[in-house]
Amino acid sequence: MRQIDPDFLALPMRRLADAALQRARDLGAEHADFRLERVRAETLRLSDASLEGSIDADDLGYAVRVVKNGTWGFASGIDLTPEAAVKAAEQAVEVAVISAAVNREPITLAPEPVHSDVTWVSAYEVDPFEVPLRDKVALLADWSDALLRDPRVDHVQASLQQVKEQKFYADTAGTSTTQQRVRVHPELEVMKVEDGRFESMRTLAPPVGRGFEYLTGTGWDFPGELARLPEFLEEKLKAPSVEAGRYDLVIDPSNLWLTIHESIGHATELDRALGYEAAYAGTSFATFDRLGKLAYGSQVMNVVGDRTTEHGLSTIGYDDEGVATKRFDIVSDGVLVGYQLDRRMARLKGLGASNGCAFADSPGHMPIQRMANVSLLPAPDGPSTEGLISGVERGIYVVGDKSWSIDMQRYNFQFTGQRFYRIENGRIAGQVRDVAYQATTTDFWQSMAAVGGPQTYVLGGAFNCGKGQPGQVAPVSHGCPSALFRDVRVLNTLQESGN
């Protein structure tokens, strides 16, 4: 287990918090919290094995959030002195006092036990920021060079994103937490132009809450995957265009994670279901009056939210409201049974306690309700992917994510992928291309006839889930097994585009 970096612990976090929280108390705030945060991010991009760009960003600052007269107030700063922290507290209270005149919904927060002076560090071995830049560039260049030597590849794009996030949180109830987490996302894409057609093929390795060890053999076989990319690309270029119609689909976790994110993850954020995102990102068909009643999917559908999943991108010990994170049910046996909650949403609808879903992406932003690692559970004794395929007479096996589209209520959607394989009489029969599957959320999940076993389960995800005004981005993982869906509408994207 790694330790929190000494240079972060050396910052005057407790002096700043004490000064800000005491001033908020003196000014009559019903609640106040303080968050000191450092977020370091590095992005490398290579084109055809040559470094194209390197960006290293470091964001350090603090935020004070208050509830005064039943109204939110917020301010942030970068001057790490008690005097500046006091000023930020005064500004936050002033914002609340002014805003109270137009506030029609008094803010109250669900109770949470006090967590005094606790620490948490994510599960990683090698801090990517301790690895020399030249070594990271060299590894990506070596991988790219090997791919470029294959005549089936014209160009290679490579990238590596890495983030270290450190937070200290304290509030007027007595909770104080200090946490550090690391995440990485390596990606390579090969491209080929042949007979006037352009195709690309990307690695399936998901972004993860790991360190640099992920790129050197822990958690993913990069050499093995890269060795097969030219073969996959060549086959895709020669593949016939799909015939539109209705098919049984076996969907790999590398594709299904994104469908989960868009049609379940966002749809079951309670603030969205209650209309708080309507002006920007839309609402949700999974409205609060349908809790405990909505047949979201078939009886084999069981979905959980979990901010404790090892190596998950949304995994943390305590959220940005000082709530201890946990695992909770969202869909059980196909029925909607829960939502993702922060303290305000939980109290607003009488749901007891928050399940730890508050997050701010920087010290300059106020925490908002964000997505947990929302995952579809495997069947304990479920089949392999090959076993699912063997039960299909005419279908398509879908691998890897690509483009998608979904409406503002998270109900009508369309997804494509990286690779598509025809299934004939229970066997793979070569790639097809130009495939998209289309459905409504409930029709799609109700068509799920079987889920694979634990051996098919993979944790996918993304660094950049967007939400809020002003906009924030959050990392989130989604685990799932392979799954079988019956009689799903498949489009030919080439025909749909009019080309």
PEKA-V456936 format. One record per backbone hydrogen bond with DSSP energy under -0.5 kcal/mol. NH is the residue of the N-H (numbers start at 0). CO is the residue of the C=O. If there is no record, write none. Layout:
nh = <NH NH>
co = <CO CO>
This chain:
nh = <7 8 9 10 12 15 16 17 18 19 20 21 22 23 24 25 26 27 28 29 30 32 33 34 35 36 37 38 39 39 40 41 42 43 44 45 46 47 49 51 52 54 56 58 59 60 61 62 63 64 65 66 67 70 72 74 76 79 80 84 85 86 87 88 89 90 91 92 93 94 95 96 97 98 99 100 101 102 102 103 106 107 109 115 116 117 119 121 123 126 129 130 134 135 136 137 138 139 140 141 142 143 144 145 146 147 148 149 150 152 153 154 156 157 158 159 160 161 162 163 164 165 166 167 168 169 170 171 173 175 176 177 178 179 180 182 183 184 186 188 189 190 191 193 196 198 200 202 207 208 209 211 213 214 215 216 217 218 221 224 225 226 227 227 228 228 229 231 232 233 234 235 236 237 238 238 239 241 243 244 246 247 248 249 250 250 251 251 254 255 256 257 258 259 260 261 262 263 264 265 267 268 269 269 272 273 274 275 277 279 280 281 282 284 286 289 290 291 292 293 295 295 296 297 300 301 302 303 304 305 306 311 314 315 318 319 321 324 325 327 329 330 331 333 334 335 336 337 339 345 346 347 348 349 350 352 354 356 358 364 367 369 372 373 373 374 374 375 376 378 381 387 388 389 390 390 391 394 395 396 397 397 398 404 406 409 412 412 413 414 415 417 417 418 419 420 421 422 423 423 424 425 426 428 431 432 435 436 437 438 440 443 444 445 446 446 447 448 448 449 451 452 455 456 457 459 459 461 464 466 471 473 475 477 479 482 483 484 485 487 488 489 490 492 492 495 496 497 498>
co = <4 4 5 7 10 11 12 13 14 15 16 17 18 19 20 21 22 24 23 66 66 64 169 62 167 60 165 58 37 163 56 161 54 159 52 157 49 155 46 44 44 42 40 38 57 36 76 34 74 32 72 30 70 67 65 63 61 77 78 80 81 82 83 84 85 86 87 88 89 90 91 92 93 94 95 97 98 98 99 101 69 105 342 113 114 175 177 179 121 124 126 127 131 131 132 133 134 135 136 137 138 139 140 141 142 143 144 146 148 149 190 190 188 45 186 43 184 41 182 39 180 37 178 35 176 33 174 31 170 114 168 117 166 119 164 162 207 160 158 156 200 154 198 196 193 191 189 187 183 310 207 125 210 211 212 213 212 216 219 220 221 222 223 224 224 225 225 227 228 229 230 231 232 233 234 235 430 432 241 489 487 393 484 395 248 482 249 397 251 251 252 254 254 255 256 257 258 259 259 260 263 265 267 339 268 269 271 270 274 276 276 276 407 408 284 286 287 335 289 289 293 333 333 444 297 299 330 374 327 372 325 308 311 306 322 357 318 316 354 304 302 302 334 300 331 293 329 329 267 341 342 343 344 346 345 350 340 340 367 361 358 356 305 371 476 303 372 478 301 451 378 383 384 385 386 387 388 422 247 420 249 395 418 413 411 406 410 438 404 436 402 398 399 398 431 396 429 394 421 426 392 391 423 421 419 239 490 414 488 412 410 439 440 441 442 443 444 446 483 483 481 382 452 453 479 457 477 475 473 471 466 464 461 459 457 250 449 248 446 246 437 244 435 433 490 491 492 494 493>
